[in-house]
Amino acid sequence: MKVGMAILERYYGKELVEHYRPYRVIVVGDEWAVLGTGPDYRDGQRGGGFPELSISRRDGKVSRIALSR
């Protein structure tokens, strides 16, 4: 989580990343996915547009960084 957050903050800026707290980490195959929580999710609705990052569990390389849609 800490590594993913540091990368997201460097890539998108601290202000944007803070807006999508809380973050969660899930395992997807051979990767850790660090996912933000969009405002709609906090209100119990479906939504998108939050920062996400995938890190290889094997070698620690970032394989994906994006704003979800």
mmCIF file of the N, C-alpha and C atoms, coordinates in Angstrom:
data_MODEL
# 
_entry.id   MODEL 
# 
loop_
_atom_site.group_PDB 
_atom_site.id 
_atom_site.type_symbol 
_atom_site.label_atom_id 
_atom_site.label_alt_id 
_atom_site.label_comp_id 
_atom_site.label_asym_id 
_atom_site.label_entity_id 
_atom_site.label_seq_id 
_atom_site.pdbx_PDB_ins_code 
_atom_site.Cartn_x 
_atom_site.Cartn_y 
_atom_site.Cartn_z 
_atom_site.occupancy 
_atom_site.B_iso_or_equiv 
_atom_site.pdbx_formal_charge 
_atom_site.auth_seq_id 
_atom_site.auth_comp_id 
_atom_site.auth_asym_id 
_atom_site.auth_atom_id 
_atom_site.pdbx_PDB_model_num 
ATOM 1   N N  . MET A 1 1  ? 0.834   -1.188  0.000   1.00 0.00 ? 1  MET A N  1 
ATOM 2   C CA . MET A 1 1  ? 0.000   0.000   0.000   1.00 0.00 ? 1  MET A CA 1 
ATOM 3   C C  . MET A 1 1  ? 0.879   1.251   0.000   1.00 0.00 ? 1  MET A C  1 
ATOM 4   N N  . LYS A 1 2  ? 1.902   1.283   0.868   1.00 0.00 ? 2  LYS A N  1 
ATOM 5   C CA . LYS A 1 2  ? 2.750   2.482   0.959   1.00 0.00 ? 2  LYS A CA 1 
ATOM 6   C C  . LYS A 1 2  ? 3.486   2.747   -0.344  1.00 0.00 ? 2  LYS A C  1 
ATOM 7   N N  . VAL A 1 3  ? 4.000   1.703   -0.959  1.00 0.00 ? 3  VAL A N  1 
ATOM 8   C CA . VAL A 1 3  ? 4.721   1.870   -2.224  1.00 0.00 ? 3  VAL A CA 1 
ATOM 9   C C  . VAL A 1 3  ? 3.766   2.377   -3.300  1.00 0.00 ? 3  VAL A C  1 
ATOM 10  N N  . GLY A 1 4  ? 2.598   1.770   -3.392  1.00 0.00 ? 4  GLY A N  1 
ATOM 11  C CA . GLY A 1 4  ? 1.610   2.191   -4.379  1.00 0.00 ? 4  GLY A CA 1 
ATOM 12  C C  . GLY A 1 4  ? 1.178   3.637   -4.186  1.00 0.00 ? 4  GLY A C  1 
ATOM 13  N N  . MET A 1 5  ? 0.950   4.028   -2.934  1.00 0.00 ? 5  MET A N  1 
ATOM 14  C CA . MET A 1 5  ? 0.537   5.405   -2.652  1.00 0.00 ? 5  MET A CA 1 
ATOM 15  C C  . MET A 1 5  ? 1.636   6.397   -3.033  1.00 0.00 ? 5  MET A C  1 
ATOM 16  N N  . ALA A 1 6  ? 2.883   6.060   -2.728  1.00 0.00 ? 6  ALA A N  1 
ATOM 17  C CA . ALA A 1 6  ? 3.998   6.946   -3.069  1.00 0.00 ? 6  ALA A CA 1 
ATOM 18  C C  . ALA A 1 6  ? 4.091   7.136   -4.587  1.00 0.00 ? 6  ALA A C  1 
ATOM 19  N N  . ILE A 1 7  ? 3.886   6.063   -5.332  1.00 0.00 ? 7  ILE A N  1 
ATOM 20  C CA . ILE A 1 7  ? 3.951   6.149   -6.790  1.00 0.00 ? 7  ILE A CA 1 
ATOM 21  C C  . ILE A 1 7  ? 2.785   6.975   -7.330  1.00 0.00 ? 7  ILE A C  1 
ATOM 22  N N  . LEU A 1 8  ? 1.592   6.721   -6.824  1.00 0.00 ? 8  LEU A N  1 
ATOM 23  C CA . LEU A 1 8  ? 0.427   7.486   -7.276  1.00 0.00 ? 8  LEU A CA 1 
ATOM 24  C C  . LEU A 1 8  ? 0.578   8.971   -6.978  1.00 0.00 ? 8  LEU A C  1 
ATOM 25  N N  . GLU A 1 9  ? 1.080   9.309   -5.785  1.00 0.00 ? 9  GLU A N  1 
ATOM 26  C CA . GLU A 1 9  ? 1.269   10.719  -5.430  1.00 0.00 ? 9  GLU A CA 1 
ATOM 27  C C  . GLU A 1 9  ? 2.282   11.393  -6.341  1.00 0.00 ? 9  GLU A C  1 
ATOM 28  N N  . ARG A 1 10 ? 3.328   10.682  -6.680  1.00 0.00 ? 10 ARG A N  1 
ATOM 29  C CA . ARG A 1 10 ? 4.343   11.262  -7.571  1.00 0.00 ? 10 ARG A CA 1 
ATOM 30  C C  . ARG A 1 10 ? 3.783   11.452  -8.987  1.00 0.00 ? 10 ARG A C  1 
ATOM 31  N N  . TYR A 1 11 ? 2.955   10.515  -9.415  1.00 0.00 ? 11 TYR A N  1 
ATOM 32  C CA . TYR A 1 11 ? 2.410   10.537  -10.768 1.00 0.00 ? 11 TYR A CA 1 
ATOM 33  C C  . TYR A 1 11 ? 1.271   11.551  -10.922 1.00 0.00 ? 11 TYR A C  1 
ATOM 34  N N  . TYR A 1 12 ? 0.329   11.550  -9.961  1.00 0.00 ? 12 TYR A N  1 
ATOM 35  C CA . TYR A 1 12 ? -0.869  12.394  -10.069 1.00 0.00 ? 12 TYR A CA 1 
ATOM 36  C C  . TYR A 1 12 ? -0.864  13.614  -9.154  1.00 0.00 ? 12 TYR A C  1 
ATOM 37  N N  . GLY A 1 13 ? 0.015   13.646  -8.189  1.00 0.00 ? 13 GLY A N  1 
ATOM 38  C CA . GLY A 1 13 ? 0.039   14.739  -7.220  1.00 0.00 ? 13 GLY A CA 1 
ATOM 39  C C  . GLY A 1 13 ? -0.728  14.369  -5.959  1.00 0.00 ? 13 GLY A C  1 
ATOM 40  N N  . LYS A 1 14 ? -0.243  14.878  -4.838  1.00 0.00 ? 14 LYS A N  1 
ATOM 41  C CA . LYS A 1 14 ? -0.811  14.512  -3.546  1.00 0.00 ? 14 LYS A CA 1 
ATOM 42  C C  . LYS A 1 14 ? -2.278  14.919  -3.410  1.00 0.00 ? 14 LYS A C  1 
ATOM 43  N N  . GLU A 1 15 ? -2.634  16.094  -3.905  1.00 0.00 ? 15 GLU A N  1 
ATOM 44  C CA . GLU A 1 15 ? -4.004  16.591  -3.756  1.00 0.00 ? 15 GLU A CA 1 
ATOM 45  C C  . GLU A 1 15 ? -5.026  15.668  -4.424  1.00 0.00 ? 15 GLU A C  1 
ATOM 46  N N  . LEU A 1 16 ? -4.757  15.257  -5.657  1.00 0.00 ? 16 LEU A N  1 
ATOM 47  C CA . LEU A 1 16 ? -5.678  14.371  -6.354  1.00 0.00 ? 16 LEU A CA 1 
ATOM 48  C C  . LEU A 1 16 ? -5.763  13.020  -5.657  1.00 0.00 ? 16 LEU A C  1 
ATOM 49  N N  . VAL A 1 17 ? -4.630  12.474  -5.264  1.00 0.00 ? 17 VAL A N  1 
ATOM 50  C CA . VAL A 1 17 ? -4.602  11.162  -4.618  1.00 0.00 ? 17 VAL A CA 1 
ATOM 51  C C  . VAL A 1 17 ? -5.351  11.200  -3.286  1.00 0.00 ? 17 VAL A C  1 
ATOM 52  N N  . GLU A 1 18 ? -5.180  12.243  -2.513  1.00 0.00 ? 18 GLU A N  1 
ATOM 53  C CA . GLU A 1 18 ? -5.870  12.376  -1.225  1.00 0.00 ? 18 GLU A CA 1 
ATOM 54  C C  . GLU A 1 18 ? -7.388  12.402  -1.407  1.00 0.00 ? 18 GLU A C  1 
ATOM 55  N N  . HIS A 1 19 ? -7.847  12.978  -2.505  1.00 0.00 ? 19 HIS A N  1 
ATOM 56  C CA . HIS A 1 19 ? -9.281  13.094  -2.767  1.00 0.00 ? 19 HIS A CA 1 
ATOM 57  C C  . HIS A 1 19 ? -9.971  11.726  -2.867  1.00 0.00 ? 19 HIS A C  1 
ATOM 58  N N  . TYR A 1 20 ? -9.236  10.696  -3.241  1.00 0.00 ? 20 TYR A N  1 
ATOM 59  C CA . TYR A 1 20 ? -9.819  9.375   -3.474  1.00 0.00 ? 20 TYR A CA 1 
ATOM 60  C C  . TYR A 1 20 ? -9.540  8.383   -2.350  1.00 0.00 ? 20 TYR A C  1 
ATOM 61  N N  . ARG A 1 21 ? -9.237  8.858   -1.163  1.00 0.00 ? 21 ARG A N  1 
ATOM 62  C CA . ARG A 1 21 ? -9.088  7.982   0.008   1.00 0.00 ? 21 ARG A CA 1 
ATOM 63  C C  . ARG A 1 21 ? -10.464 7.517   0.444   1.00 0.00 ? 21 ARG A C  1 
ATOM 64  N N  . PRO A 1 22 ? -10.606 6.365   1.038   1.00 0.00 ? 22 PRO A N  1 
ATOM 65  C CA . PRO A 1 22 ? -9.565  5.392   1.369   1.00 0.00 ? 22 PRO A CA 1 
ATOM 66  C C  . PRO A 1 22 ? -9.180  4.556   0.145   1.00 0.00 ? 22 PRO A C  1 
ATOM 67  N N  . TYR A 1 23 ? -7.962  4.038   0.187   1.00 0.00 ? 23 TYR A N  1 
ATOM 68  C CA . TYR A 1 23 ? -7.456  3.137   -0.844  1.00 0.00 ? 23 TYR A CA 1 
ATOM 69  C C  . TYR A 1 23 ? -7.516  1.715   -0.317  1.00 0.00 ? 23 TYR A C  1 
ATOM 70  N N  . ARG A 1 24 ? -7.548  0.769   -1.237  1.00 0.00 ? 24 ARG A N  1 
ATOM 71  C CA . ARG A 1 24 ? -7.526  -0.638  -0.862  1.00 0.00 ? 24 ARG A CA 1 
ATOM 72  C C  . ARG A 1 24 ? -6.567  -1.379  -1.780  1.00 0.00 ? 24 ARG A C  1 
ATOM 73  N N  . VAL A 1 25 ? -6.074  -2.496  -1.307  1.00 0.00 ? 25 VAL A N  1 
ATOM 74  C CA . VAL A 1 25 ? -5.181  -3.339  -2.097  1.00 0.00 ? 25 VAL A CA 1 
ATOM 75  C C  . VAL A 1 25 ? -5.857  -4.687  -2.268  1.00 0.00 ? 25 VAL A C  1 
ATOM 76  N N  . ILE A 1 26 ? -5.925  -5.155  -3.502  1.00 0.00 ? 26 ILE A N  1 
ATOM 77  C CA . ILE A 1 26 ? -6.456  -6.482  -3.776  1.00 0.00 ? 26 ILE A CA 1 
ATOM 78  C C  . ILE A 1 26 ? -5.447  -7.232  -4.630  1.00 0.00 ? 26 ILE A C  1 
ATOM 79  N N  . VAL A 1 27 ? -5.481  -8.544  -4.551  1.00 0.00 ? 27 VAL A N  1 
ATOM 80  C CA . VAL A 1 27 ? -4.610  -9.379  -5.375  1.00 0.00 ? 27 VAL A CA 1 
ATOM 81  C C  . VAL A 1 27 ? -5.405  -9.797  -6.604  1.00 0.00 ? 27 VAL A C  1 
ATOM 82  N N  . VAL A 1 28 ? -4.830  -9.530  -7.776  1.00 0.00 ? 28 VAL A N  1 
ATOM 83  C CA . VAL A 1 28 ? -5.444  -9.902  -9.050  1.00 0.00 ? 28 VAL A CA 1 
ATOM 84  C C  . VAL A 1 28 ? -4.396  -10.704 -9.807  1.00 0.00 ? 28 VAL A C  1 
ATOM 85  N N  . GLY A 1 29 ? -4.534  -12.013 -9.802  1.00 0.00 ? 29 GLY A N  1 
ATOM 86  C CA . GLY A 1 29 ? -3.535  -12.871 -10.446 1.00 0.00 ? 29 GLY A CA 1 
ATOM 87  C C  . GLY A 1 29 ? -2.187  -12.714 -9.778  1.00 0.00 ? 29 GLY A C  1 
ATOM 88  N N  . ASP A 1 30 ? -1.183  -12.344 -10.546 1.00 0.00 ? 30 ASP A N  1 
ATOM 89  C CA . ASP A 1 30 ? 0.178   -12.164 -10.035 1.00 0.00 ? 30 ASP A CA 1 
ATOM 90  C C  . ASP A 1 30 ? 0.487   -10.708 -9.725  1.00 0.00 ? 30 ASP A C  1 
ATOM 91  N N  . GLU A 1 31 ? -0.545  -9.902  -9.489  1.00 0.00 ? 31 GLU A N  1 
ATOM 92  C CA . GLU A 1 31 ? -0.331  -8.480  -9.235  1.00 0.00 ? 31 GLU A CA 1 
ATOM 93  C C  . GLU A 1 31 ? -1.096  -8.005  -8.005  1.00 0.00 ? 31 GLU A C  1 
ATOM 94  N N  . TRP A 1 32 ? -0.555  -6.967  -7.388  1.00 0.00 ? 32 TRP A N  1 
ATOM 95  C CA . TRP A 1 32 ? -1.274  -6.223  -6.368  1.00 0.00 ? 32 TRP A CA 1 
ATOM 96  C C  . TRP A 1 32 ? -1.913  -5.047  -7.079  1.00 0.00 ? 32 TRP A C  1 
ATOM 97  N N  . ALA A 1 33 ? -3.166  -4.802  -6.830  1.00 0.00 ? 33 ALA A N  1 
ATOM 98  C CA . ALA A 1 33 ? -3.855  -3.639  -7.382  1.00 0.00 ? 33 ALA A CA 1 
ATOM 99  C C  . ALA A 1 33 ? -4.159  -2.679  -6.237  1.00 0.00 ? 33 ALA A C  1 
ATOM 100 N N  . VAL A 1 34 ? -3.708  -1.443  -6.363  1.00 0.00 ? 34 VAL A N  1 
ATOM 101 C CA . VAL A 1 34 ? -3.988  -0.390  -5.385  1.00 0.00 ? 34 VAL A CA 1 
ATOM 102 C C  . VAL A 1 34 ? -5.065  0.484   -6.014  1.00 0.00 ? 34 VAL A C  1 
ATOM 103 N N  . LEU A 1 35 ? -6.215  0.552   -5.353  1.00 0.00 ? 35 LEU A N  1 
ATOM 104 C CA . LEU A 1 35 ? -7.381  1.216   -5.933  1.00 0.00 ? 35 LEU A CA 1 
ATOM 105 C C  . LEU A 1 35 ? -7.915  2.299   -5.008  1.00 0.00 ? 35 LEU A C  1 
ATOM 106 N N  . GLY A 1 36 ? -8.194  3.445   -5.569  1.00 0.00 ? 36 GLY A N  1 
ATOM 107 C CA . GLY A 1 36 ? -8.816  4.517   -4.809  1.00 0.00 ? 36 GLY A CA 1 
ATOM 108 C C  . GLY A 1 36 ? -10.314 4.296   -4.715  1.00 0.00 ? 36 GLY A C  1 
ATOM 109 N N  . THR A 1 37 ? -10.971 5.107   -3.901  1.00 0.00 ? 37 THR A N  1 
ATOM 110 C CA . THR A 1 37 ? -12.412 5.041   -3.735  1.00 0.00 ? 37 THR A CA 1 
ATOM 111 C C  . THR A 1 37 ? -13.003 6.333   -4.265  1.00 0.00 ? 37 THR A C  1 
ATOM 112 N N  . GLY A 1 38 ? -13.810 6.227   -5.306  1.00 0.00 ? 38 GLY A N  1 
ATOM 113 C CA . GLY A 1 38 ? -14.443 7.414   -5.864  1.00 0.00 ? 38 GLY A CA 1 
ATOM 114 C C  . GLY A 1 38 ? -15.551 7.919   -4.964  1.00 0.00 ? 38 GLY A C  1 
ATOM 115 N N  . PRO A 1 39 ? -15.911 9.182   -5.089  1.00 0.00 ? 39 PRO A N  1 
ATOM 116 C CA . PRO A 1 39 ? -16.976 9.758   -4.268  1.00 0.00 ? 39 PRO A CA 1 
ATOM 117 C C  . PRO A 1 39 ? -18.283 8.975   -4.360  1.00 0.00 ? 39 PRO A C  1 
ATOM 118 N N  . ASP A 1 40 ? -18.618 8.454   -5.545  1.00 0.00 ? 40 ASP A N  1 
ATOM 119 C CA . ASP A 1 40 ? -19.854 7.692   -5.707  1.00 0.00 ? 40 ASP A CA 1 
ATOM 120 C C  . ASP A 1 40 ? -19.834 6.408   -4.893  1.00 0.00 ? 40 ASP A C  1 
ATOM 121 N N  . TYR A 1 41 ? -18.668 5.766   -4.792  1.00 0.00 ? 41 TYR A N  1 
ATOM 122 C CA . TYR A 1 41 ? -18.561 4.534   -4.018  1.00 0.00 ? 41 TYR A CA 1 
ATOM 123 C C  . TYR A 1 41 ? -18.759 4.810   -2.535  1.00 0.00 ? 41 TYR A C  1 
ATOM 124 N N  . ARG A 1 42 ? -18.279 5.944   -2.060  1.00 0.00 ? 42 ARG A N  1 
ATOM 125 C CA . ARG A 1 42 ? -18.440 6.283   -0.647  1.00 0.00 ? 42 ARG A CA 1 
ATOM 126 C C  . ARG A 1 42 ? -19.917 6.487   -0.301  1.00 0.00 ? 42 ARG A C  1 
ATOM 127 N N  . ASP A 1 43 ? -20.712 6.891   -1.296  1.00 0.00 ? 43 ASP A N  1 
ATOM 128 C CA . ASP A 1 43 ? -22.142 7.113   -1.069  1.00 0.00 ? 43 ASP A CA 1 
ATOM 129 C C  . ASP A 1 43 ? -22.975 5.881   -1.390  1.00 0.00 ? 43 ASP A C  1 
ATOM 130 N N  . GLY A 1 44 ? -22.316 4.751   -1.675  1.00 0.00 ? 44 GLY A N  1 
ATOM 131 C CA . GLY A 1 44 ? -23.031 3.515   -1.983  1.00 0.00 ? 44 GLY A CA 1 
ATOM 132 C C  . GLY A 1 44 ? -23.485 3.398   -3.425  1.00 0.00 ? 44 GLY A C  1 
ATOM 133 N N  . GLN A 1 45 ? -23.024 4.269   -4.276  1.00 0.00 ? 45 GLN A N  1 
ATOM 134 C CA . GLN A 1 45 ? -23.388 4.249   -5.691  1.00 0.00 ? 45 GLN A CA 1 
ATOM 135 C C  . GLN A 1 45 ? -22.208 3.725   -6.505  1.00 0.00 ? 45 GLN A C  1 
ATOM 136 N N  . ARG A 1 46 ? -22.463 3.304   -7.747  1.00 0.00 ? 46 ARG A N  1 
ATOM 137 C CA . ARG A 1 46 ? -21.376 2.918   -8.639  1.00 0.00 ? 46 ARG A CA 1 
ATOM 138 C C  . ARG A 1 46 ? -20.845 4.161   -9.318  1.00 0.00 ? 46 ARG A C  1 
ATOM 139 N N  . GLY A 1 47 ? -19.550 4.169   -9.564  1.00 0.00 ? 47 GLY A N  1 
ATOM 140 C CA . GLY A 1 47 ? -18.932 5.311   -10.219 1.00 0.00 ? 47 GLY A CA 1 
ATOM 141 C C  . GLY A 1 47 ? -17.563 4.935   -10.722 1.00 0.00 ? 47 GLY A C  1 
ATOM 142 N N  . GLY A 1 48 ? -16.760 5.903   -11.070 1.00 0.00 ? 48 GLY A N  1 
ATOM 143 C CA . GLY A 1 48 ? -15.431 5.612   -11.567 1.00 0.00 ? 48 GLY A CA 1 
ATOM 144 C C  . GLY A 1 48 ? -14.570 6.842   -11.530 1.00 0.00 ? 48 GLY A C  1 
ATOM 145 N N  . GLY A 1 49 ? -13.418 6.750   -12.185 1.00 0.00 ? 49 GLY A N  1 
ATOM 146 C CA . GLY A 1 49 ? -12.530 7.881   -12.267 1.00 0.00 ? 49 GLY A CA 1 
ATOM 147 C C  . GLY A 1 49 ? -11.524 7.983   -11.152 1.00 0.00 ? 49 GLY A C  1 
ATOM 148 N N  . PHE A 1 50 ? -11.312 6.925   -10.386 1.00 0.00 ? 50 PHE A N  1 
ATOM 149 C CA . PHE A 1 50 ? -10.350 6.977   -9.299  1.00 0.00 ? 50 PHE A CA 1 
ATOM 150 C C  . PHE A 1 50 ? -8.993  6.412   -9.734  1.00 0.00 ? 50 PHE A C  1 
ATOM 151 N N  . PRO A 1 51 ? -7.889  6.834   -9.058  1.00 0.00 ? 51 PRO A N  1 
ATOM 152 C CA . PRO A 1 51 ? -6.567  6.331   -9.403  1.00 0.00 ? 51 PRO A CA 1 
ATOM 153 C C  . PRO A 1 51 ? -6.441  4.833   -9.110  1.00 0.00 ? 51 PRO A C  1 
ATOM 154 N N  . GLU A 1 52 ? -5.723  4.143   -9.976  1.00 0.00 ? 52 GLU A N  1 
ATOM 155 C CA . GLU A 1 52 ? -5.427  2.737   -9.744  1.00 0.00 ? 52 GLU A CA 1 
ATOM 156 C C  . GLU A 1 52 ? -4.033  2.421   -10.261 1.00 0.00 ? 52 GLU A C  1 
ATOM 157 N N  . LEU A 1 53 ? -3.438  1.423   -9.652  1.00 0.00 ? 53 LEU A N  1 
ATOM 158 C CA . LEU A 1 53 ? -2.058  1.056   -9.937  1.00 0.00 ? 53 LEU A CA 1 
ATOM 159 C C  . LEU A 1 53 ? -1.928  -0.445  -9.782  1.00 0.00 ? 53 LEU A C  1 
ATOM 160 N N  . SER A 1 54 ? -1.209  -1.099  -10.675 1.00 0.00 ? 54 SER A N  1 
ATOM 161 C CA . SER A 1 54 ? -0.936  -2.533  -10.564 1.00 0.00 ? 54 SER A CA 1 
ATOM 162 C C  . SER A 1 54 ? 0.564   -2.738  -10.448 1.00 0.00 ? 54 SER A C  1 
ATOM 163 N N  . ILE A 1 55 ? 0.963   -3.577  -9.484  1.00 0.00 ? 55 ILE A N  1 
ATOM 164 C CA . ILE A 1 55 ? 2.368   -3.867  -9.222  1.00 0.00 ? 55 ILE A CA 1 
ATOM 165 C C  . ILE A 1 55 ? 2.559   -5.376  -9.283  1.00 0.00 ? 55 ILE A C  1 
ATOM 166 N N  . SER A 1 56 ? 3.563   -5.819  -10.020 1.00 0.00 ? 56 SER A N  1 
ATOM 167 C CA . SER A 1 56 ? 3.874   -7.242  -10.120 1.00 0.00 ? 56 SER A CA 1 
ATOM 168 C C  . SER A 1 56 ? 4.322   -7.780  -8.768  1.00 0.00 ? 56 SER A C  1 
ATOM 169 N N  . ARG A 1 57 ? 3.725   -8.893  -8.340  1.00 0.00 ? 57 ARG A N  1 
ATOM 170 C CA . ARG A 1 57 ? 4.137   -9.526  -7.087  1.00 0.00 ? 57 ARG A CA 1 
ATOM 171 C C  . ARG A 1 57 ? 5.483   -10.229 -7.254  1.00 0.00 ? 57 ARG A C  1 
ATOM 172 N N  . ARG A 1 58 ? 5.842   -10.540 -8.479  1.00 0.00 ? 58 ARG A N  1 
ATOM 173 C CA . ARG A 1 58 ? 7.073   -11.275 -8.749  1.00 0.00 ? 58 ARG A CA 1 
ATOM 174 C C  . ARG A 1 58 ? 8.311   -10.387 -8.675  1.00 0.00 ? 58 ARG A C  1 
ATOM 175 N N  . ASP A 1 59 ? 8.257   -9.217  -9.342  1.00 0.00 ? 59 ASP A N  1 
ATOM 176 C CA . ASP A 1 59 ? 9.466   -8.387  -9.403  1.00 0.00 ? 59 ASP A CA 1 
ATOM 177 C C  . ASP A 1 59 ? 9.256   -6.945  -8.921  1.00 0.00 ? 59 ASP A C  1 
ATOM 178 N N  . GLY A 1 60 ? 8.035   -6.584  -8.516  1.00 0.00 ? 60 GLY A N  1 
ATOM 179 C CA . GLY A 1 60 ? 7.769   -5.258  -7.972  1.00 0.00 ? 60 GLY A CA 1 
ATOM 180 C C  . GLY A 1 60 ? 7.655   -4.148  -9.008  1.00 0.00 ? 60 GLY A C  1 
ATOM 181 N N  . LYS A 1 61 ? 7.628   -4.487  -10.277 1.00 0.00 ? 61 LYS A N  1 
ATOM 182 C CA . LYS A 1 61 ? 7.499   -3.475  -11.327 1.00 0.00 ? 61 LYS A CA 1 
ATOM 183 C C  . LYS A 1 61 ? 6.050   -3.043  -11.486 1.00 0.00 ? 61 LYS A C  1 
ATOM 184 N N  . VAL A 1 62 ? 5.875   -1.754  -11.760 1.00 0.00 ? 62 VAL A N  1 
ATOM 185 C CA . VAL A 1 62 ? 4.538   -1.214  -12.023 1.00 0.00 ? 62 VAL A CA 1 
ATOM 186 C C  . VAL A 1 62 ? 4.149   -1.627  -13.444 1.00 0.00 ? 62 VAL A C  1 
ATOM 187 N N  . SER A 1 63 ? 3.018   -2.302  -13.568 1.00 0.00 ? 63 SER A N  1 
ATOM 188 C CA . SER A 1 63 ? 2.576   -2.745  -14.885 1.00 0.00 ? 63 SER A CA 1 
ATOM 189 C C  . SER A 1 63 ? 1.437   -1.893  -15.439 1.00 0.00 ? 63 SER A C  1 
ATOM 190 N N  . ARG A 1 64 ? 0.779   -1.110  -14.553 1.00 0.00 ? 64 ARG A N  1 
ATOM 191 C CA . ARG A 1 64 ? -0.338  -0.282  -15.004 1.00 0.00 ? 64 ARG A CA 1 
ATOM 192 C C  . ARG A 1 64 ? -0.548  0.838   -14.006 1.00 0.00 ? 64 ARG A C  1 
ATOM 193 N N  . ILE A 1 65 ? -0.801  2.028   -14.531 1.00 0.00 ? 65 ILE A N  1 
ATOM 194 C CA . ILE A 1 65 ? -1.195  3.164   -13.716 1.00 0.00 ? 65 ILE A CA 1 
ATOM 195 C C  . ILE A 1 65 ? -2.212  3.942   -14.538 1.00 0.00 ? 65 ILE A C  1 
ATOM 196 N N  . ALA A 1 66 ? -3.371  4.221   -13.922 1.00 0.00 ? 66 ALA A N  1 
ATOM 197 C CA . ALA A 1 66 ? -4.449  4.842   -14.690 1.00 0.00 ? 66 ALA A CA 1 
ATOM 198 C C  . ALA A 1 66 ? -5.478  5.470   -13.775 1.00 0.00 ? 66 ALA A C  1 
ATOM 199 N N  . LEU A 1 67 ? -6.340  6.276   -14.381 1.00 0.00 ? 67 LEU A N  1 
ATOM 200 C CA . LEU A 1 67 ? -7.564  6.717   -13.729 1.00 0.00 ? 67 LEU A CA 1 
ATOM 201 C C  . LEU A 1 67 ? -8.658  5.841   -14.312 1.00 0.00 ? 67 LEU A C  1 
ATOM 202 N N  . SER A 1 68 ? -9.364  5.109   -13.464 1.00 0.00 ? 68 SER A N  1 
ATOM 203 C CA . SER A 1 68 ? -10.401 4.198   -13.963 1.00 0.00 ? 68 SER A CA 1 
ATOM 204 C C  . SER A 1 68 ? -11.538 4.990   -14.572 1.00 0.00 ? 68 SER A C  1 
ATOM 205 N N  . ARG A 1 69 ? -12.350 4.320   -15.355 1.00 0.00 ? 69 ARG A N  1 
ATOM 206 C CA . ARG A 1 69 ? -13.522 4.958   -15.975 1.00 0.00 ? 69 ARG A CA 1 
ATOM 207 C C  . ARG A 1 69 ? -14.728 4.110   -15.702 1.00 0.00 ? 69 ARG A C  1 
# 
